[in-house]
Amino acid sequence: MKRLLKWIGGIFLALIILGILGIYFSSQTRLKRIYEISEENVLIPADDESVERGGHIFKFRGCEACHSAGGEAYASASTGPGMQSHLNPPSQDVPLMEGSIYLDDPAIGRVVASNLTTGAGGVGGGYTDAGWVRAIRHGVRMDGTPLLFMPSTEFYYLSDEDLGDVIAYVKSAPPVDNVLPKSQVSFAGRVVMTLVPQITFIPAELIPHEAERPVAPAVGVTPEYGEYLSYSCKVCHGLTMSGGKIPGFPASWPPAPNLTWGEGSALPNWDESGFMNTLRTGVTPDGIELRGEYMPWTSFQHMNDDELRAVWAYLESLPTKAYGNR
């Protein structure tokens, strides 16, 4: 009997080892896949107006929240251990884009927003204009391998004009030295990616790279343009915007609220001005303070009035859904 139990235990251990190896090599194949992306003809302007507009988009689309931390980050980059900027302290309007370790969670991995500048540790000097297009729109590096955690599933829908302006803004950033570790998926994250088909930390896997480009709606206070401006909201609130638990996020992350007029939604008690004030101040009409680490109102506050009105028009147009019907 002891010999039988030992034999069964050996088989069980062998199966565990094979499972671990299978998960590792399966996920590694996906992480090292080479994507062949056709070059897209996106004009990268150089005039000040386009760069300024690109900065506006960069801020409200949430890019700044990950890749830059404003003046305080500049002080850290200038005087912090092992970091030294090439420049004198810039004005508040000069982009930094020095990058940051956005999240480090054993359940997922290490999420690092790259230093986008040409300084030490920055990726800016290694990207061509076409490379920037592939990285932002398709989530693919210059060597064709996929970027981890980069929300290109949102930026895929950017119009050529908006994307060109954003790239112009990124290229205008002064060099900042900030050497960061690479993003990586933890083994627990690899297990999740392998066993749960709906979850991936490789956005390039979700993008229809060779499909006909989606046409961006005309600028205006319309539900269509409001949806275009708020694609990032669907990451947390779901494709139907009805909220609920967010797949693939850390267990500590709170569920997203319902943004339709369905069960559990606070929006029926709001109006347009209350919504706009919420995204400008982080305080709801009910007096609830939004936690910026979960609800990125500090990015959305950069939208102008017409953009916020368009997003409100989009939310008003949504079909009523029960909470969590993602």
Protein Blocks (a to p, Z undefined) as FASTA:
>chain_A
ZZmmmmmmmmmmmmmmmmmmmmmmmmmmmmmpccddddddddddfbfklmmmmmmmmmmn
ommmmmpgbjmlmmmmmmmghiacfbdcddfklcfklopafbacfkloccddddfbfbeh
iaklmpcfklmmmmmmnopafkopacehiakklmmmpcfklmmmmmmmmmmpccdddddd
dddddfklmmmmmmmmkbccbfklmpcfkbccdddddedddfklmmmmmmmmmmmnojno
ngpadehiafklccdddfbfbehiaklmpcfklmmmmmmnopafkopacdfklmcmklmm
mpcfklmmmmmmmmmmpccddehiZZ
